[in-house]
Structures are given as structure tokens and as C-alpha cells.
Amino acid sequence: MSVWFWAAVVGVGGLGAIARFLLDAVVSQAATSGLPFGTFAINMLGSFVLGLLTGLGVTGDALLLAGTATIGSFTTFSTWMLESYRLAEDTEQAAARANVVGSLALGFGAAFLGRTIGVQL
């Protein structure tokens, strides 16, 4: 792979991270509860797009750019876990469990839906 390709990986990765920051700000500002809906929305959208890419049969360099660099930098496992931990630490056990279980279940559903749509296109 060329230097230009890896520069593209860095560039689209940076764009994915910026998009995550912006979407989190918009969703978090609109949310009225203390639940981390910004991170939830980001990870659901990312799961859907990764499923869509899979369903479309995207492979190789295109998958590296679109899936790993862009969506990989857009989604955020570490923030999801930290926010879940903080909910539990603040004695909001039910909210912490709902965040973990709901994110996993709905994330799988979003990926499945994306893949199903991608296969049909």
C-alpha cells in the first residue's frame, strides 16, 4: 500500500472522529436525561453502516477506508464502556445495565438491518 493510501486512512479517520464529536454534541444537547444517548446514537449508526458495507460486499482497500478508518474512528467502544461504568458508579445500576444490554442488542439489530438492506441493493 502506498503512502497516499495511508494518508487517506488518516484523513478519513480524522473526519470520522470529528463527525462523532459533532453528532454526540447535537444528540447530547437534545437529550433530556442523563443517559449517554449521544454515544448510543453514534454506535447504532456505526453498526448499521458496517452492516450495510458488509451486505454490499465491500472488501479490500475500500473496506479498510470506509469500515476501519471512517466508521472505526466514528464509533467508540471505550466511551460506551466508560459511560456505562460511570452510571454504575453513580448507583444508577438499572441505567448502566440498560446501556450495556440495550447497546449490544440494538447494535446487533442495526448491523443485521444494514446487512439485510445492503444485500438487497
trRosetta pair geometry for C-beta under 8 A, 3 or more apart (Angstrom, degrees):
i j d omega theta_ij theta_ji phi_ij phi_ji
1 5 4.6 -100 -178 72 100 144
1 6 6.3 108 126 -45 117 90
1 61 7.5 154 -114 -107 113 112
2 5 4.8 108 56 -1 76 97
2 6 7.3 -146 98 3 47 84
3 6 5.9 -59 -152 42 35 107
3 7 6.2 41 148 -24 68 105
4 7 5.4 -50 -146 34 33 115
4 8 6.5 39 151 -22 63 101
5 8 5.6 -53 -157 32 33 114
5 9 6.7 38 145 -22 64 100
5 61 6.7 -75 -149 -147 129 124
6 9 5.2 -40 -148 29 41 118
6 10 6.6 43 151 -17 64 100
7 10 5.7 -51 -152 37 34 112
7 11 6.2 36 149 -21 65 108
8 11 5.5 -54 -143 38 33 114
8 12 6.1 19 164 -7 69 106
8 65 6.2 -25 130 -117 114 117
8 69 7.7 67 124 136 71 174
9 12 6.6 -59 -140 44 23 97
9 13 5.9 28 156 -23 60 114
9 64 6.8 -44 -101 143 113 102
9 65 6.4 -114 -93 -104 67 68
9 68 7.7 -16 -143 97 107 104
9 69 4.4 -140 -152 -96 69 139
10 13 5.6 -60 -146 38 25 116
10 14 6.4 28 156 -21 62 105
10 69 7.8 -77 -39 -147 17 123
11 14 5.9 -57 -154 32 28 110
11 15 6.6 25 151 -16 63 105
12 15 5.3 -48 -147 37 41 115
12 16 6.3 48 151 -24 67 100
12 65 5.8 65 46 -170 159 83
12 66 7.9 -63 156 -89 152 36
12 69 4.8 72 86 124 105 121
12 70 4.7 -51 155 -74 111 90
12 73 7.9 153 122 32 64 134
13 16 5.6 -50 -150 32 32 113
13 17 6.6 31 152 -17 63 104
13 69 4.4 -90 -63 -169 86 82
13 70 6.9 -113 -83 -76 42 36
13 72 7.2 -32 -120 77 93 97
13 73 4.2 125 -161 -36 71 152
14 17 5.7 -54 -150 36 33 111
14 18 6.4 33 153 -17 66 105
14 73 7.2 -47 -51 151 17 162
15 18 5.7 -53 -147 37 33 111
15 19 6.2 36 153 -21 66 105
15 70 6.8 -23 79 -124 101 86
15 73 7.9 97 65 87 51 134
16 19 5.7 -53 -147 36 31 112
16 20 6.5 36 151 -23 63 102
16 69 6.9 166 -6 137 139 60
16 70 4.4 161 -68 -163 124 47
16 71 6.5 -132 -135 -62 138 16
16 72 7.1 62 124 62 164 52
16 73 3.6 112 86 79 123 100
16 74 3.8 -94 -173 -51 97 82
17 20 5.6 -48 -151 31 33 115
17 21 6.6 36 151 -20 63 103
17 73 4.6 -65 -49 161 83 109
17 74 7.1 -125 -66 -83 33 42
18 21 5.6 -52 -152 34 34 114
18 22 6.4 29 153 -15 66 107
19 22 5.8 -57 -146 40 32 109
19 23 6.1 26 159 -14 67 109
19 74 5.6 -22 79 -118 113 104
20 23 6.1 -60 -142 41 26 105
20 24 6.0 27 159 -20 64 111
20 42 5.4 61 -137 -141 84 139
20 73 7.2 -134 -13 134 131 66
20 74 4.9 169 -59 -155 102 52
20 75 7.4 -156 -101 -56 127 15
20 76 6.3 108 -165 -32 146 117
21 24 6.0 -59 -147 36 23 111
21 25 6.5 24 155 -20 61 108
22 25 5.8 -56 -151 33 30 112
22 26 6.5 25 155 -16 65 106
23 26 5.8 -55 -147 38 34 109
23 27 6.1 22 161 -10 69 110
23 38 6.8 146 121 -160 71 86
23 41 6.5 -140 155 106 113 117
23 42 5.7 135 97 -85 128 92
23 45 7.6 -82 178 29 163 155
24 27 6.2 -60 -140 44 26 102
24 28 5.7 23 164 -17 65 117
24 38 3.6 79 -148 166 66 128
24 39 6.5 32 -117 -62 110 56
24 41 7.9 172 -95 61 52 106
24 42 6.1 -14 -69 -44 87 132
25 28 6.1 -57 -135 41 21 108
25 29 6.2 21 163 -20 60 111
25 38 7.2 77 -25 -129 20 143
26 29 6.1 -61 -150 35 23 109
26 30 6.5 13 156 -12 61 112
26 38 7.8 134 61 -117 55 102
27 30 5.8 -64 -149 41 31 107
27 31 6.2 35 154 -29 68 107
27 37 5.4 -135 153 115 110 94
27 38 4.1 153 78 -100 110 67
27 41 4.7 -159 -108 22 165 150
27 42 7.8 -145 24 -36 149 82
28 31 5.7 -49 -142 28 31 114
28 36 7.7 -23 -102 -148 101 55
28 37 6.6 162 -91 64 52 84
28 38 3.9 -27 -49 -42 93 130
31 35 6.9 -114 176 67 140 79
31 37 4.2 157 -87 36 146 137
31 38 7.1 -115 -4 -38 135 77
33 37 7.5 98 61 -29 93 118
34 92 7.6 -133 93 -91 127 170
34 95 7.6 12 87 -168 96 163
35 40 7.5 9 144 -18 103 139
35 87 7.7 30 -117 -99 64 136
35 95 6.0 -140 -95 -161 95 115
35 98 7.9 -51 -124 93 132 119
35 99 6.7 -172 -154 -81 98 108
36 39 4.5 -2 150 30 116 114
36 40 6.1 135 106 -22 75 92
36 79 7.8 -178 -176 146 147 95
36 80 7.5 176 104 -120 145 53
36 83 4.0 14 -40 177 158 154
36 84 8.0 -87 24 -53 137 58
36 87 7.9 -110 -10 -48 105 120
36 99 6.6 58 41 -133 102 133
37 40 5.1 -55 -143 40 38 119
37 41 6.0 41 158 -23 71 102
38 41 6.0 -54 -149 34 27 108
38 42 6.4 26 153 -17 62 108
39 42 5.6 -55 -148 37 32 114
39 43 6.2 24 159 -13 67 109
39 76 6.2 -87 -140 71 98 114
39 79 5.2 -152 -116 118 132 114
39 80 5.3 174 158 -84 130 71
39 83 5.8 179 27 7 157 156
40 43 6.2 -63 -147 41 25 104
40 44 6.2 23 157 -18 64 109
40 80 7.9 110 -76 -116 53 100
40 99 7.3 -111 -78 -142 113 82
40 102 7.6 -7 -133 111 125 113
40 103 6.1 -120 -121 -96 82 98
41 44 5.9 -57 -144 37 28 109
41 45 6.2 26 158 -16 64 109
42 45 6.0 -61 -150 39 26 108
42 46 6.2 24 154 -17 64 111
42 74 6.6 -158 -171 155 100 81
42 75 6.1 157 141 -115 94 53
42 76 6.4 18 111 18 139 98
43 46 5.5 -52 -141 40 33 114
43 47 6.2 38 157 -23 65 104
43 75 5.2 84 -110 -145 64 98
43 76 6.9 -98 -70 47 97 62
43 77 7.9 104 -111 -78 124 51
43 80 6.0 42 -54 -74 152 136
43 103 6.1 21 95 -158 145 109
43 107 6.0 -42 142 -100 104 116
44 47 5.7 -52 -147 34 30 112
44 48 6.4 32 153 -19 63 105
44 103 7.8 -118 -61 -139 84 69
44 106 6.0 -30 -108 130 111 110
44 107 6.3 -119 -100 -94 58 64
44 110 4.9 168 -164 -65 72 161
45 48 5.7 -54 -150 35 31 113
45 49 6.4 27 155 -16 66 107
45 74 7.7 -84 97 142 106 129
45 110 7.6 -87 -68 -177 16 146
46 49 5.8 -56 -144 38 31 108
46 50 6.3 29 158 -17 66 106
46 71 5.0 137 -148 -168 90 96
46 74 5.3 174 -92 98 114 108
46 75 3.5 162 144 -67 176 112
47 50 5.9 -55 -146 38 29 109
47 51 6.4 29 154 -17 63 107
47 75 7.5 99 -43 -104 65 142
47 107 4.3 -174 -79 -160 161 74
47 108 7.5 -80 -173 -58 140 18
47 110 4.0 87 96 88 114 118
47 111 4.4 -81 174 -54 91 86
47 114 7.1 179 127 1 60 137
48 51 5.8 -60 -153 38 29 111
48 52 6.3 31 150 -22 65 107
48 110 4.2 -76 -62 173 81 100
48 111 6.7 -122 -83 -77 30 37
48 113 6.3 -29 -124 78 91 103
48 114 4.1 149 -170 -60 54 122
49 52 5.4 -50 -145 35 34 116
49 53 6.4 38 154 -21 65 101
49 71 5.4 -165 95 -102 123 133
49 114 6.3 -116 -50 -137 11 151
50 53 5.7 -48 -147 34 33 113
50 54 6.5 34 152 -18 62 105
50 67 5.8 86 -121 -136 84 97
50 71 5.5 170 -65 137 91 159
50 111 6.0 -27 81 -120 98 98
50 114 6.8 92 66 95 47 155
51 54 5.6 -56 -151 37 33 112
51 55 6.2 32 153 -18 67 108
51 110 6.6 -180 5 126 139 61
51 111 3.6 158 -61 -165 118 51
51 112 6.2 -82 -138 -19 148 13
51 113 6.6 84 105 64 154 51
51 114 2.8 117 82 72 105 109
51 115 3.9 -88 -176 -34 91 78
51 116 7.7 -3 157 7 121 64
51 117 8.0 79 118 37 104 92
51 118 6.8 -172 134 -1 66 128
52 55 5.7 -56 -145 39 31 111
52 56 6.2 27 156 -17 65 108
52 114 3.8 -83 -41 -176 73 100
52 115 6.9 -121 -69 -68 27 35
52 117 6.1 -26 -109 77 89 107
52 118 4.4 150 -156 -61 49 116
53 56 5.8 -58 -146 39 28 109
53 58 4.4 -61 -171 40 85 131
53 63 6.4 127 162 -120 127 82
53 66 5.7 169 -112 114 138 126
53 67 5.3 -167 104 -73 166 105
53 71 7.7 -132 -11 -8 144 151
53 114 7.7 4 10 150 58 123
53 118 6.9 -82 8 -112 9 155
54 57 7.7 39 173 -70 32 27
54 58 7.3 -73 -72 42 24 85
54 111 7.8 34 26 -175 136 92
54 114 7.5 84 40 112 94 102
54 115 5.1 -27 83 -107 110 99
54 118 6.5 124 74 74 55 158
55 114 6.3 -167 2 133 127 64
55 115 3.9 157 -58 -157 105 46
55 116 6.5 -79 -107 9 146 13
55 117 6.3 108 96 71 164 53
55 118 2.1 125 88 74 111 112
55 119 4.3 -91 -161 -33 98 68
55 120 7.7 -10 168 12 129 63
55 121 7.4 90 124 24 109 101
56 118 4.2 -91 -38 -164 68 109
56 119 7.9 -120 -63 -62 34 35
56 121 6.3 -20 -101 66 88 123
57 118 7.7 172 -10 153 60 112
58 62 5.1 -112 -166 111 99 114
58 63 4.8 144 129 -76 92 84
58 66 6.2 -38 158 56 156 141
58 67 7.1 159 102 -33 126 114
59 62 7.0 53 65 55 32 99
59 63 5.3 -20 -140 -18 19 131
60 63 6.1 113 52 19 33 98
60 64 7.1 -62 139 -5 38 101
61 64 5.4 -52 -147 35 36 116
61 65 6.3 31 156 -15 68 105
62 65 5.9 -56 -149 40 30 107
62 66 5.9 8 162 0 68 115
63 66 6.2 -60 -127 51 28 95
63 67 4.7 -6 -175 14 70 125
63 68 7.1 65 137 -9 69 94
64 67 6.9 -36 -87 53 12 89
64 68 5.0 -28 -151 34 50 125
64 69 6.4 50 148 -16 63 102
65 68 7.5 21 -22 51 9 84
65 69 5.3 -31 -144 35 37 128
65 70 6.6 38 152 -17 58 105
66 69 7.5 40 -5 51 10 88
66 70 5.4 -34 -151 33 34 128
66 71 6.8 28 150 -9 59 105
67 70 7.2 34 -12 50 7 87
67 71 5.3 -37 -148 39 39 120
67 72 6.8 59 140 -32 55 95
68 71 7.4 12 -31 56 8 82
68 72 4.6 5 -171 -17 41 141
69 72 6.2 7 -56 41 6 111
69 73 6.4 -9 173 -6 45 114
70 73 6.6 -74 -156 39 16 98
70 74 6.2 13 153 -21 60 115
71 74 5.1 -55 -140 37 37 117
71 75 6.0 23 166 -9 72 105
72 75 6.7 -55 -136 42 23 96
76 79 4.0 18 136 24 128 114
76 80 6.2 151 105 -20 75 87
77 80 5.6 -60 -152 36 32 115
77 81 6.4 26 156 -15 68 107
78 81 5.9 -56 -148 38 31 107
78 82 6.2 30 155 -18 66 109
79 82 5.6 -54 -142 39 32 111
79 83 6.1 31 158 -18 66 107
80 83 6.1 -57 -146 38 24 107
80 84 6.3 25 154 -18 61 109
80 99 7.6 -179 -169 158 80 106
80 103 6.1 151 -160 180 130 167
81 84 5.6 -56 -146 38 31 112
81 85 6.2 34 154 -20 65 106
82 85 5.6 -53 -147 37 30 113
82 86 6.3 30 154 -19 64 106
83 86 5.7 -52 -145 36 32 112
83 87 6.5 37 153 -22 63 101
83 99 6.8 -128 112 177 101 155
84 87 5.8 -51 -152 31 32 112
84 88 6.6 27 152 -13 64 105
84 96 5.1 100 -170 -154 70 81
84 99 4.8 -165 -101 98 89 127
84 100 5.1 80 -140 -62 145 92
85 88 5.8 -59 -152 40 32 109
85 89 6.0 34 151 -22 68 110
85 96 7.5 84 -82 -138 14 124
86 89 5.3 -52 -139 39 33 115
86 90 6.1 26 160 -13 66 108
87 90 6.0 -63 -148 43 27 104
87 92 4.5 -80 -176 79 79 112
87 93 7.9 150 133 -83 89 17
87 95 4.8 -123 -171 101 131 104
87 96 3.8 173 97 -75 111 83
87 99 6.1 129 20 6 160 144
88 91 7.8 37 178 -81 35 18
88 92 7.0 -96 -77 66 25 64
88 93 5.9 56 -126 -104 72 58
88 96 3.9 61 -59 -97 82 170
92 95 4.1 -17 152 37 110 121
92 96 5.9 127 99 -26 77 89
93 96 5.6 -57 -146 36 30 112
93 97 6.3 27 158 -16 66 106
94 97 5.9 -54 -147 38 30 109
94 98 6.2 30 154 -19 64 109
95 98 5.6 -54 -143 39 31 112
95 99 6.2 35 155 -24 64 105
96 99 5.7 -53 -149 33 29 112
96 100 6.6 21 156 -13 63 106
97 100 6.0 -59 -148 40 31 105
97 101 5.8 12 164 -2 70 114
98 101 6.3 -59 -129 50 25 98
98 102 5.1 21 171 -15 65 123
99 102 6.2 -49 -120 44 15 107
99 103 6.0 16 168 -19 55 115
100 103 6.2 -62 -147 36 18 107
100 104 6.5 13 159 -13 59 110
101 104 5.9 -59 -148 39 29 109
101 105 6.1 20 160 -12 67 112
102 105 6.0 -59 -139 43 27 105
102 106 5.7 9 170 -2 67 116
103 106 6.4 -60 -131 49 21 98
103 107 5.6 29 163 -27 61 116
104 107 5.8 -57 -140 35 20 114
104 108 6.6 19 160 -16 60 104
105 108 6.1 -57 -155 34 27 106
105 109 6.5 24 149 -15 63 109
106 109 5.2 -52 -146 40 38 117
106 110 6.1 44 153 -24 69 101
107 110 5.7 -49 -144 33 31 111
107 111 6.4 30 155 -16 63 105
108 111 5.8 -55 -148 38 32 111
108 112 6.2 33 152 -20 65 108
109 112 5.6 -55 -146 37 31 112
109 113 6.2 31 155 -19 66 106
110 113 5.7 -53 -145 37 30 111
110 114 6.3 31 155 -18 64 107
111 114 5.7 -54 -147 38 30 112
111 115 6.3 29 155 -18 64 107
112 115 5.8 -55 -146 38 29 110
112 116 6.2 31 154 -21 64 107
113 116 5.7 -54 -146 36 29 113
113 117 6.4 26 156 -15 64 106
114 117 5.9 -58 -148 39 29 108
114 118 6.1 30 154 -21 65 110
115 118 5.5 -56 -145 38 30 114
115 119 6.4 34 157 -22 65 103
116 119 6.0 -52 -150 31 28 111
116 120 6.7 22 153 -15 60 109
117 120 5.8 -64 -154 38 33 110
117 121 6.6 36 152 -30 68 104
118 121 5.8 -51 -149 22 34 113
